[in-house]
Amino acid sequence: MTRKISVIFTVAFVLDIIWENAHSFLYANYMGGPITESILIRASVWYAVIITLICFPFLYY
């Protein structure tokens, strides 16, 4: 069970970090400052957590 959760989180994180970096050039700034890699990583972590939580109930079936 823990392995499945880890795999889901890792895959979600990797795919989202690719997505965040791919479209980050479309935005000029974030909250008045430049978009840094740490901002993109923070967003990717949160999205991976949300995706993992959404998938969690389906692991029991």
Phi and psi in degrees as a GROMACS rama.xvg file:
@    title "Ramachandran Plot"
@    xaxis  label "Phi"
@    yaxis  label "Psi"
@TYPE xy
-64.1426  -36.0416  THR-2
-64.4048  -41.877  ARG-3
-62.7145  -42.8384  LYS-4
-63.6063  -41.8046  ILE-5
-63.563  -40.739  SER-6
-65.6452  -44.6447  VAL-7
-60.9813  -46.1917  ILE-8
-62.321  -45.6289  PHE-9
-64.1147  -45.7342  THR-10
-63.7846  -43.9879  VAL-11
-62.2489  -41.4444  ALA-12
-65.671  -47.6133  PHE-13
-63.1122  -46.314  VAL-14
-64.3433  -38.3393  LEU-15
-72.7117  -35.001  ASP-16
-65.8715  -35.3576  ILE-17
-64.1745  -46.1237  ILE-18
-62.68  -46.0871  TRP-19
-60.5127  -43.8763  GLU-20
-69.394  -32.6659  ASN-21
-67.0246  -36.4885  ALA-22
-109.189  7.34953  HIS-23
-66.48  -25.3509  SER-24
-70.2528  -11.9965  PHE-25
-75.1285  -15.7816  LEU-26
-110.081  136.951  TYR-27
-77.6423  -40.402  ALA-28
-156.282  173.24  ASN-29
-132.98  115.409  TYR-30
54.2173  40.3459  MET-31
84.7328  0.737315  GLY-32
-128.317  173.275  GLY-33
-69.7864  153.446  PRO-34
-82.4874  115.138  ILE-35
-102.952  167.836  THR-36
-63.4442  -33.5274  GLU-37
-65.5451  -34.9462  SER-38
-65.4768  -42.6058  ILE-39
-66.2809  -39.6075  LEU-40
-66.7147  -41.8332  ILE-41
-60.8861  -43.1202  ARG-42
-63.6084  -41.4373  ALA-43
-65.5462  -38.236  SER-44
-63.2347  -45.6536  VAL-45
-63.9029  -41.1309  TRP-46
-65.4016  -38.1434  TYR-47
-65.4785  -38.8893  ALA-48
-63.5109  -45.3841  VAL-49
-62.5041  -45.0602  ILE-50
-62.5835  -41.5305  ILE-51
-63.0029  -42.7474  THR-52
-64.8111  -37.2667  LEU-53
-66.4865  -38.7138  ILE-54
-77.2953  -21.5032  CYS-55
-52.7666  -47.5733  PHE-56
-63.0558  -27.6636  PRO-57
-77.0376  -10.6244  PHE-58
-75.1665  -17.0464  LEU-59
-85.3761  -11.0458  TYR-60
